[in-house]
Structure formats: structure tokens, C-alpha cells
């Protein structure tokens, strides 16, 4: 079922056929450099199952993303609730993971803007957050392009990562519904 459409993308519920392309994406070293614990088919399958269960429980999730013009499945994008406790939880997170061959084409930004609009105007969420490892500059740029704000006081050590992991320190970006609705420039 299609959830959202943009100029170039369809965000939809997961299909059985998505496991193979998503597994290939998760095995790409460029994609998983900031994502420990992915990279094998069983982890990908478990992740897709979690996304499907989240959709059934909450009515939103990380959706499969396909290109409108070709139907190619290129990753996922959407909303999830973090599965750990932190100073900002409970929360709803916007996130994405796209095939590296589709990076730098504006797809993450285009899809994330549509998801934010959906989050604030259809789901009426009070706030959306996003977080990543401090040195994941590409994801941070997307967060900034879609209007999320970073405050260094919100940065945190990810509780699911090992103490000595170079990815332990995370930045948190956030955007309130009120700020989104009052800023027409980020709604485009």
C-alpha cells in the first residue's frame, strides 16, 4: 500500500520481495559505516519485521522507498519510536537508509520533507527528532535541509553502542509541530 508519494519517490508498506534489495543495501560498506549490527540477511529480515510490526501497532513506520519512474526499491524512509531510553524519549524519530548509488540526488531530503509534512499535518505529532553519529555529516546535512534544529546540549551517548565505539556519541536534531507550521520555508 502506498503511504506517500513525492515527485520522484513512492513510500509504501513492505513487501516480501523487498528483502533481497534491502539486504544488498545493508551489506554496502558505505551504507553501514555508521550503522553497527547490520550487514547480513538475517539482521535485515529482523529489521523489516520490526518495521512491519511498528506500522501495525502505531500506524506509521519506516517505509520501503521506490523510485516512481522505475519501481526500483532503493531503501527506507519514515518514522519510528526509538527502542531505548534517553533524555528525549519517548519520541518519534525520522530516519532513512538509501542505497549508496542513490545518494546525492536529493531523494533523502525529498522523502523526509514529505514524511515531516505527514507527521505534523496528518498524524499531528507534537515533535519529530532525528539522531546520528557525530561524524555522519551526510545525514546531518539532510536533517538541516529539512528544518530540524541541533542543540549541542541534546547530544548523547547512544545506549545501545559499546562504550569504546567510535560511533557512541550522537547528535540530536528536533523540530516541533509549532515551529514546522510557522515556517513556510521548511514546508516546501
C-alpha positions in Angstrom: 0.0 0.0 0.0 1.4 3.4 -0.9 1.6 5.8 2.0 3.2 8.9 0.5 4.3 10.0 -3.0 6.7 12.8 -4.0 7.9 13.9 -7.4 10.4 11.0 -7.6 9.5 8.6 -4.8 6.8 6.3 -3.5 6.9 5.4 0.2 5.0 2.3 0.8 4.4 -0.7 3.1 6.9 -3.5 2.9 6.6 -6.5 0.5 8.3 -9.9 0.7 10.3 -9.0 -2.4 12.0 -6.1 -0.6 14.2 -8.4 1.5 16.7 -9.1 -1.3 17.3 -5.4 -2.4 17.3 -4.2 1.3 19.9 -6.9 2.2 22.2 -5.7 -0.6 21.8 -2.1 0.7 22.6 -3.2 4.2 25.7 -5.1 3.0 27.1 -2.0 1.3 30.1 -0.8 3.4 29.3 2.9 2.6 25.8 2.5 3.9 26.6 0.6 7.1 29.7 2.7 8.1 27.6 4.5 10.8 25.2 1.6 11.5 26.7 -1.2 13.5 24.8 -4.5 13.7 23.6 -4.5 10.1 25.1 -6.2 7.1 23.7 -9.6 7.0 20.4 -11.0 5.6 19.0 -12.2 9.0 19.5 -8.7 10.5 17.8 -7.1 7.5 14.9 -9.6 7.8 14.5 -8.9 11.5 14.6 -5.1 10.8 11.9 -5.3 8.2 9.8 -7.4 10.6 10.2 -4.7 13.3 9.1 -2.1 10.8 6.0 -4.1 9.8 5.1 -4.7 13.5 5.6 -1.0 14.3 3.3 0.0 11.5 0.6 -2.4 12.7 1.0 -1.1 16.3 1.5 2.7 15.7 0.1 3.4 12.3 3.4 4.7 11.0 6.8 3.2 10.4 9.9 3.3 8.2 8.5 2.7 4.7 10.1 1.0 1.7 11.1 3.6 -0.8 10.9 3.0 -4.5 11.7 5.2 -7.5 8.5 6.4 -9.2 9.9 6.1 -12.7 11.4 2.6 -12.5 9.8 0.9 -9.5 13.3 0.1 -8.1 13.3 -0.3 -4.3 16.2 1.9 -3.0 15.9 1.8 0.8 13.6 3.0 3.5 12.5 6.3 5.0 9.9 7.2 7.6 9.1 7.4 11.3 9.8 5.1 14.2 9.9 5.3 18.0 13.4 4.8 19.4 13.8 1.4 21.2 16.0 2.8 24.0 15.7 5.2 26.9 17.3 8.6 26.6 16.7 12.2 27.8 14.5 12.8 24.8 12.4 9.6 24.8 9.6 8.7 24.4 9.9 10.3 20.9 9.2 9.8 17.2 12.2 9.7 15.1 12.5 10.4 11.3 15.1 8.3 9.7 16.3 7.0 6.3 18.7 4.4 4.7 19.1 4.6 1.0 21.3 2.7 -1.5 24.6 4.5 -1.9 24.1 4.5 -5.6 21.2 6.9 -4.9 23.0 9.3 -2.6 23.5 12.9 -3.6 20.4 13.0 -5.7 18.1 14.7 -3.2 16.0 11.7 -2.5 16.5 11.6 1.2 15.6 15.3 1.5 12.6 15.0 -0.8 11.3 12.0 1.0 12.0 13.3 4.5 10.2 16.6 3.7 7.1 14.6 2.7 7.3 12.5 5.9 7.6 15.6 8.1 4.6 17.1 6.5 2.7 13.8 7.1 3.9 13.7 10.7 2.8 17.2 11.5 -0.4 17.6 9.4 -1.8 14.1 9.3 -0.5 12.4 12.5 -0.4 15.7 14.4 2.7 14.7 16.2 4.0 17.4 18.7 7.7 16.9 17.7 9.9 14.8 15.5 13.6 14.1 16.3 16.4 12.6 14.4 19.8 11.5 15.5 23.0 10.1 14.1 26.7 9.6 15.0 28.5 12.9 15.3 30.6 12.3 12.2 27.8 11.2 9.9 27.9 14.5 8.0 25.6 13.5 5.1 22.7 12.6 7.4 23.3 15.7 9.4 23.0 17.8 6.2 19.7 16.2 5.4 18.4 16.9 8.9 19.4 20.6 8.5 17.9 20.8 5.0 14.5 19.6 6.2 14.5 22.2 9.0 15.5 20.1 12.1 17.5 22.1 14.7 20.6 20.9 16.5 21.4 22.0 20.1 24.7 20.6 21.4 23.1 20.3 24.9 21.0 17.5 23.4 23.9 15.4 22.2 24.1 12.0 23.9 26.0 8.7 24.1 23.9 6.0 22.3 23.0 3.5 25.0 23.0 0.5 22.5 26.6 1.0 21.4 29.7 -0.3 23.2 31.4 2.2 25.5 34.5 2.3 23.3 32.7 2.5 19.9 33.8 5.5 17.8 30.1 5.9 16.9 28.9 6.1 20.6 28.5 9.9 20.6 25.3 11.1 18.8 23.9 14.4 17.8 20.2 15.0 18.3 18.1 17.2 15.9 14.5 18.1 16.6 11.6 20.1 15.2 8.3 20.9 16.9 5.0 20.9 15.2 4.5 24.6 16.0 7.9 25.5 14.5 7.1 23.5 11.4 3.7 25.1 10.9 5.0 28.6 11.5 7.9 28.2 9.0 6.6 28.1 5.4 10.2 27.8 4.0 10.7 24.3 5.5 7.3 23.1 4.3 8.4 23.3 0.6 
